[in-house]
Amino acid sequence: RFHNWSSLPLLVFMNIFEFITDKDIRNLALVCQRWYLSFQILYNCQVLRLNLMEMNNDSMCRIENYISSRLQELSLSYD
């Protein structure tokens, strides 16, 4: 008898989801969200550092204002 093997990956995939609960999905989503936020924070800090390196001829006051405004933007985006 001929079997249609092309549908096998889908069947295996759907079988896995039979055993995964809503709590597992929520936990996975939280982990992915944490990874993404961590990556975003690291990326933004790197961009901030590069921007500060370009600003090294400016006054400290301007640099401090720049840092505080960027940190405020970052904190607002993670609320």
N, C-alpha and C positions, 0 to 999 in steps of 0.2 A: 504494500500500500504506500502511496506517495504522500509525504508530509510536506506541508508548506513551512519551511524553516525560516522564511523571512519575517514571520510574525513572532518568532521565539524571543528576540530581545525585548519586544514590547510586553509579552506575557511575563517575562522575568521581572521587568521593571514594575509592572502593575502588581505582581506578587509581593515584591518588597514593600510596596506602599500599603498592602493589607496589614502589615505588622507595625507600621509606624503610626503612632498616636498623634493627636493634635499637639500634645505637650512636647513631643519630640520635634515636631515641625517648628513650634514656637522657640524652642531652645536653639535649634539650628539657625533660625532667623536672627536671634539675639547674638549668637556667635559671629555670624556674617556681618551684622551691623557693627559689632565691636571692632572687628578686623578693619572694616571700611573706615570707621571713625579714626582708628589708630593710624591708618595709612594717610587719611586726610590731614590729621594733626602733624604727622611727620613731614608730609609734603609742604604744608603751609609754613612750618618752621624753617624748612630748607629755603623756600622762596623768600621768607622774611630775612634770613641770614644773607642770601645773595643780594637782596635789595639794600641791606645795611652796608654790605661791602662796597656797593656803588656809591653810597652816601657818605663815605668816610671823610670827605672834605667839608661837610656841613657842620653846623653847630650842634652841640649835644642836646640842646633844647629841642631842636627840630627832630632829631632822631628819637628822643624820648616821646614826643608827641606822636610820631609815626608808629612807634612800638605800641603805645597805649591804644591808638585807634585800630591797629590791626588786631590786637588782642581782644578788643571789644567786639569787632566784627566776627572773630572766631567764636567767642563765647555766645554771641547771639545766634550764630548758625548751628550751634550744638544744643540749644535750648529746646 
